[in-house]
Amino acid sequence: MTAADGGPPGAESARRAVEAVWRIESARIVGALARYTGHFALAEDVAQEALAEALVSWSRDGVPASPVGWLLATARRRAIDGFRRESALDARYAMLANQLADGEFSSGVALARDRPDDLPWDPDRVDDDVLALMFTACHPVLSPEARVALTLRAVGGLSSEEIARAFLIPVPTVQARITRAKKTLAAAGVPFELPPSEERRQRLGGVLSVLYVIFTEGSTATAGDRLLRPDLAYEALRLARMLAGLLPGEPEVYGLLAMFELTAARFAARTGPDGEAVLLEDQDRRLWDRSAIRRGLAALGRASAAGRGLGPYGLQAAIAACHATAPSVREVDWERVVLLYEALGRVAPSPVVELNRAVAVAMASGPGPALSEVDELVASGRLSGSYLLPSVRGELLVRLGRTAEARTELELAARLCRNVRERSVLLRKAAALG
């Protein structure tokens, strides 16, 4: 709604409009500003200032015809003001001021009113800007926690409050991580640019790992009273789709996207009416999203078609595909799942992969061989403190008829588990053993 439609929309409508524009276009806005200013931290700061100004202006004057143009022009003026305060002779200020004088960003209001389709960025550079933004937010000089927070803020458009809710941490902690990340990038002299092709490949793994962490927390929350945090998972899925569009020649990007699609396809069946966890064997597969499964299988096909062999994310997607295409748990091709976990263990070894492989072995060959593998993990101490190990061991002991031991393991798993919903399942299983 604009003023021309019958008056200003009011504070609530303006807030919804600002949130919608920012969620959809935040990556392009920050990316364009970072390219213009050459300074990532400044770009993110002035973008946030423009959002604050929009909340006041749009509630008073109405939403402009080109909201993105308005935000960019306002943020650009804030950047120029900042440069002016720093130094009147600053070369960046002179460059920006000359562009302003030439009329490129003459007025946010005029741009929105007179040229609503003329966005102040080069359409041919938009993809590069977004990609550069992803690589900058996931730069290796930042800690993993900072990369996640900065990616969700700058690329995903999430507020500090939304990030804090998703990861169950205080808002000041999120704000401190973002502030520290921007200062680190500035201190390290990290330029806002798309890395050269060779360096891009080396750093792509870092970008994918950030998206993986975000999605994993959304698909199975590590703590709290909800099993799923779908908003977080779907944000990672949206960013993965964006990345696949920007890097169509990278098979692991499609492997990650395939894994996200195939996993998210089961979300509707994973919880009951009251939010309780529903085990895989008890899920109503009619609730699985068949469109998401088709998209996931298509993305997996793109990853396989590269002919380089599947990487860690592609292999996880292939495992998810075995589940997504089977009519029931018993009809999953468990022998293939075991082989896929073996391959995954070679390219990305971890105790969690070994534990998952043991679960597949139990389905393919029985609980006895699987328990031997799990006991080796216990002896190694590599998953000490994780509820996953006693949880799996308890399930195997149940199948072997060793109920007293099984109950002890399940109760231990429940004590270690920080997610209320998963803990309830474990306690219910332990209680059922008498």
C-alpha positions in Angstrom: 0.0 0.0 0.0 1.3 3.5 -0.8 0.1 6.9 0.1 -1.5 7.2 -3.3 -3.8 4.2 -2.4 -5.5 6.2 0.3 -3.0 7.3 2.9 0.0 6.0 4.9 -0.1 2.4 5.9 0.7 2.9 9.6 3.5 1.5 11.7 2.5 -2.2 11.6 2.0 -2.3 7.8 5.3 -0.5 7.4 7.1 -3.0 9.6 5.7 -5.9 7.6 6.7 -4.2 4.4 10.3 -3.6 5.6 10.6 -7.2 6.9 9.3 -8.6 3.6 11.7 -6.6 1.4 14.6 -7.2 3.7 14.0 -11.0 3.9 13.8 -11.3 0.1 16.4 -8.7 -1.0 18.9 -8.4 1.9 21.7 -10.2 0.1 21.4 -8.0 -3.0 21.1 -4.8 -0.9 24.2 -5.5 1.3 26.1 -7.0 -1.6 25.5 -3.9 -3.8 26.4 -1.5 -0.9 29.5 -3.5 -0.1 30.7 -3.3 -3.8 30.0 0.5 -3.9 31.7 1.3 -0.6 34.4 -1.4 -0.7 33.7 -2.0 3.0 31.6 -5.0 4.2 31.1 -3.8 7.7 30.0 -0.3 6.6 27.6 -1.8 4.1 25.9 -3.9 6.7 25.7 -1.0 9.1 24.2 1.5 6.7 21.8 -1.1 5.5 20.5 -1.5 9.1 20.3 2.3 9.5 18.2 2.5 6.3 15.8 -0.2 7.6 15.4 1.9 10.8 14.7 5.0 8.8 12.2 3.1 6.6 10.2 2.1 9.6 9.6 5.7 10.4 9.3 7.1 6.9 7.1 4.4 5.3 4.6 4.5 8.2 4.4 8.3 7.7 4.6 8.7 3.9 3.6 5.2 2.6 5.6 2.4 1.1 7.5 3.7 -2.0 6.9 2.2 -5.4 10.5 0.9 -5.4 11.2 -0.2 -1.8 14.6 -1.7 -2.7 15.6 1.5 -4.5 14.6 3.6 -1.5 16.6 1.5 0.9 19.7 1.5 -1.3 19.5 5.2 -1.9 19.0 5.9 1.8 21.9 3.6 2.8 24.1 5.2 0.2 23.5 8.6 1.7 24.3 7.3 5.1 27.6 5.9 3.8 28.5 9.2 2.2 27.8 11.0 5.5 30.1 8.5 7.2 32.8 9.1 4.8 32.4 12.9 5.1 32.7 12.7 8.8 35.9 10.6 8.5 37.6 12.9 6.0 36.5 15.4 3.5 39.4 14.4 1.3 38.8 10.7 1.4 39.0 9.3 -2.1 36.0 7.0 -1.5 33.9 9.9 -0.5 34.9 11.8 -3.6 34.0 8.9 -5.8 30.6 8.4 -4.2 29.9 12.1 -4.1 30.6 12.4 -7.8 28.2 9.6 -8.5 25.6 11.3 -6.4 26.1 14.6 -8.2 25.7 12.8 -11.5 22.2 11.8 -10.4 22.8 8.1 -10.1 21.4 8.2 -6.6 19.8 11.6 -6.6 17.0 10.8 -4.1 15.5 7.7 -2.6 12.0 9.2 -2.9 12.6 10.4 -6.5 14.0 7.0 -7.5 11.0 5.2 -6.0 8.5 7.7 -7.6 10.0 8.4 -11.0 12.1 5.3 -11.9 10.6 2.4 -10.0 12.2 -0.2 -12.2 15.7 1.4 -12.3 17.5 -0.2 -9.4 20.9 1.3 -8.5 22.9 -1.8 -9.2 24.2 -3.3 -12.4 21.9 -6.3 -13.2 24.9 -8.1 -14.7 26.7 -7.9 -11.4 24.0 -8.9 -9.0 24.9 -12.6 -8.9 28.6 -11.7 -8.3 27.6 -9.4 -5.5 25.5 -12.1 -3.7 28.2 -14.7 -4.2 30.9 -12.3 -2.9 28.7 -11.6 0.1 28.4 -15.3 0.9 32.2 -15.8 0.6 32.9 -12.8 2.7 30.5 -13.7 5.5 32.0 -17.2 5.5 35.6 -16.1 5.4 38.1 -18.4 7.2 39.4 -15.6 9.4 36.1 -15.8 11.3 35.1 -18.4 13.9 32.5 -20.9 12.9 29.9 -19.3 15.2 30.6 -15.9 13.7 30.3 -17.2 10.2 26.9 -18.7 11.0 25.6 -15.5 12.6 27.0 -13.2 9.9 25.6 -15.3 7.1 22.1 -15.4 8.6 22.2 -11.7 9.2 23.8 -10.4 6.0 22.8 -13.0 3.5 19.6 -14.4 5.0 18.3 -11.2 6.4 17.5 -12.6 9.8 17.4 -10.2 12.8 19.6 -10.7 15.9 16.4 -11.7 17.7 15.5 -14.4 15.1 19.1 -15.8 15.2 19.1 -15.9 19.0 15.7 -17.7 19.1 16.9 -20.3 16.5 20.0 -21.2 18.4 18.6 -20.6 21.9 21.3 -18.1 22.8 21.0 -14.6 24.3 20.4 -11.7 21.8 23.5 -9.8 23.1 25.6 -12.9 22.3 24.4 -12.8 18.7 25.0 -9.1 18.4 28.5 -9.5 19.9 29.4 -12.2 17.4 28.2 -10.1 14.5 30.0 -7.0 15.7 33.2 -9.0 16.3 33.0 -10.6 12.9 32.8 -7.3 11.2 35.7 -5.9 13.1 37.7 -9.0 12.3 37.1 -8.6 8.6 38.1 -5.0 8.8 41.2 -5.7 10.8 42.3 -8.5 8.5 41.7 -6.2 5.5 39.4 -8.7 3.8 38.2 -7.1 0.6 34.6 -7.4 -0.6 35.2 -9.3 -3.8 34.6 -12.7 -5.4 37.7 -14.8 -4.8 39.6 -16.0 -7.8 38.4 -19.3 -9.3 41.0 -21.5 -7.6 40.6 -19.8 -4.2 36.8 -19.9 -4.6 37.0 -23.7 -4.8 39.2 -23.9 -1.7 36.8 -21.7 0.3 33.5 -23.2 -1.0 33.7 -25.9 1.6 33.5 -23.3 4.3 30.4 -21.8 2.7 28.7 -25.2 2.4 29.6 -26.1 6.0 27.9 -22.9 7.3 24.7 -23.8 5.4 25.0 -27.4 6.7 25.2 -26.2 10.3 22.2 -23.9 9.9 20.1 -26.6 8.3 21.1 -29.3 10.7 20.1 -27.2 13.7 16.8 -26.5 12.0 16.1 -30.1 11.1 16.9 -31.5 14.6 17.3 -28.8 17.3 20.1 -29.6 19.7 18.2 -28.1 22.7 14.9 -26.6 23.6 11.3 -27.9 23.5 10.9 -28.2 19.8 12.2 -31.0 17.7 12.3 -28.9 14.5 13.1 -25.3 13.8 11.7 -25.2 10.3 12.3 -21.5 9.7 16.0 -22.0 10.2 16.1 -25.1 8.0 14.1 -23.5 5.2 16.4 -20.4 5.3 19.4 -22.7 4.8 17.5 -24.4 2.0 16.7 -21.0 0.3 20.4 -20.0 0.5 21.5 -23.4 -0.9 19.1 -22.9 -3.8 20.6 -19.4 -4.4 24.1 -20.8 -4.3 23.3 -23.6 -6.7 22.0 -20.9 -9.1 25.2 -18.9 -8.7 27.6 -21.9 -9.0 25.9 -24.3 -11.4 29.1 -26.1 -12.2 29.8 -27.2 -8.6 28.5 -30.7 -7.9 28.8 -30.5 -4.1 26.5 -27.5 -4.1 23.9 -29.7 -5.7 24.7 -32.5 -3.3 24.0 -30.2 -0.4 20.9 -28.9 -2.0 19.7 -32.5 -2.6 20.3 -33.4 1.0 18.3 -30.4 2.2 15.4 -31.1 -0.1 15.1 -34.8 0.7 15.4 -34.2 4.5 13.0 -31.3 4.6 10.5 -33.4 2.6 9.9 -35.5 5.8 9.3 -32.5 8.2 5.5 -32.7 8.2 5.6 -36.3 9.3 8.3 -36.0 12.0 6.2 -34.4 14.7 2.7 -35.2 16.0 -0.2 -32.7 16.7 1.4 -31.7 20.0 4.9 -31.4 18.6 6.0 -34.8 19.9 8.7 -36.6 17.9 7.5 -39.3 15.6 10.0 -42.1 14.8 10.9 -42.9 11.2 9.2 -46.3 11.3 6.0 -44.7 12.7 5.8 -41.8 10.2 2.9 -41.4 7.8 4.7 -41.3 4.5 1.7 -39.8 2.8 2.7 -36.6 4.6 6.1 -36.5 2.9 6.4 -33.7 0.4 6.7 -35.5 -3.0 7.6 -32.3 -4.8 10.5 -31.8 -2.5 11.6 -35.4 -3.0 11.5 -34.9 -6.8 13.5 -31.7 -6.5 16.0 -33.5 -4.3 16.4 -36.4 -6.6 16.9 -34.0 -9.5 19.6 -32.1 -7.6 21.3 -35.4 -6.7 21.2 -36.2 -10.4 23.0 -32.9 -11.2 25.6 -33.8 -8.6 26.2 -37.3 -10.0 26.2 -36.1 -13.6 29.5 -34.2 -13.1 31.3 -37.5 -13.2 33.7 -36.7 -10.3 32.1 -39.0 -7.8 29.8 -37.8 -5.0 31.4 -35.8 -2.2 30.4 -35.8 1.5 27.1 -33.9 0.9 26.2 -35.8 -2.2 26.7 -39.1 -0.4 24.5 -37.9 2.5 21.9 -37.0 -0.2 22.2 -40.5 -1.7 21.5 -42.0 1.7 18.5 -39.7 2.2 17.3 -40.7 -1.3 17.3 -44.4 -0.2 14.8 -43.5 2.6 12.7 -41.1 0.5 12.1 -43.6 -2.3 11.4 -46.7 -0.1 7.7 -47.6 0.7 8.7 -48.4 4.3 11.7 -48.7 6.7 12.0 -52.4 6.1 12.0 -51.9 2.3 14.9 -49.5 2.4 17.9 -50.9 0.5 20.0 -51.2 3.7 22.9 -52.9 2.0 23.3 -49.8 -0.3 23.0 -47.5 2.7 25.8 -49.4 4.5 28.0 -49.0 1.4 27.2 -45.3 1.1 28.2 -44.8 4.8 31.4 -46.7 4.2 32.2 -44.3 1.3 31.2 -41.3 3.4 33.5 -42.5 6.2 36.4 -42.5 3.7 35.9 -39.0 2.4 34.7 -37.4 5.6 35.5 -39.7 8.5 33.8 -39.0 11.8 32.5 -41.0 14.8 28.9 -39.9 13.9 29.3 -41.5 10.4 30.5 -44.7 12.0 27.6 -44.7 14.4 25.1 -44.2 11.6 26.8 -47.0 9.6 26.3 -49.3 12.6 22.6 -48.5 12.6 22.5 -49.4 8.9 24.4 -52.6 9.6 21.8 -53.5 12.3 19.0 -53.2 9.7 21.0 -55.1 7.0 22.7 -57.8 9.1 21.2 -57.8 12.5 21.9 -56.1 15.9 24.8 -58.4 16.8 27.4 -57.2 14.3 26.2 -53.6 14.8 26.7 -53.8 18.6 30.3 -54.9 18.1 30.9 -51.7 16.1 29.1 -49.5 18.6 31.1 -51.0 21.5 34.3 -50.1 19.6 33.1 -46.5 19.5 32.4 -46.6 23.2 35.9 -47.9 23.9 37.4 -45.2 21.7 35.7 -42.4 23.8 35.2 -40.3 20.6 31.5 -39.7 21.3 31.8 -39.4 25.0 29.1 -37.0 26.3 26.8 -37.5 23.3 23.4 -38.9 23.8 23.5 -40.5 20.4 25.9 -43.3 21.4 23.9 -44.7 24.4 20.7 -44.2 22.4 21.8 -46.4 19.6 23.4 -48.9 21.9 20.2 -49.1 23.9 18.1 -49.8 20.8 20.5 -52.6 19.8 20.4 -54.2 23.3 16.5 -54.1 23.1 16.6 -56.1 19.9 19.0 -58.6 21.5 16.7 -59.1 24.4 19.1 -57.5 27.0 16.4 -55.3 28.4 18.1 -54.3 31.8 21.2 -53.1 30.0 19.1 -51.4 27.3 17.1 -49.5 29.9 20.3 -48.2 31.6 21.6 -47.0 28.2 18.4 -45.3 27.3 18.2 -43.6 30.6 21.8 -42.4 30.2 20.9 -41.1 26.7 17.9 -39.2 28.2 20.1 -37.5 30.8 22.6 -36.4 28.1 19.9 -35.2 25.6 19.2 -31.4 25.7 16.2 -31.6 23.4 12.9 -32.0 25.4 11.1 -33.8 22.6 13.9 -36.4 21.9 14.4 -36.8 25.7 10.7 -37.7 26.0 11.0 -40.4 23.4 14.0 -41.9 25.2 12.4 -41.9 28.6 9.2 -43.5 27.1 11.3 -46.3 25.6 13.1 -46.9 28.8 9.9 -47.0 30.8 8.4 -49.5 28.4 11.2 -51.9 29.3 9.8 -52.2 32.8 
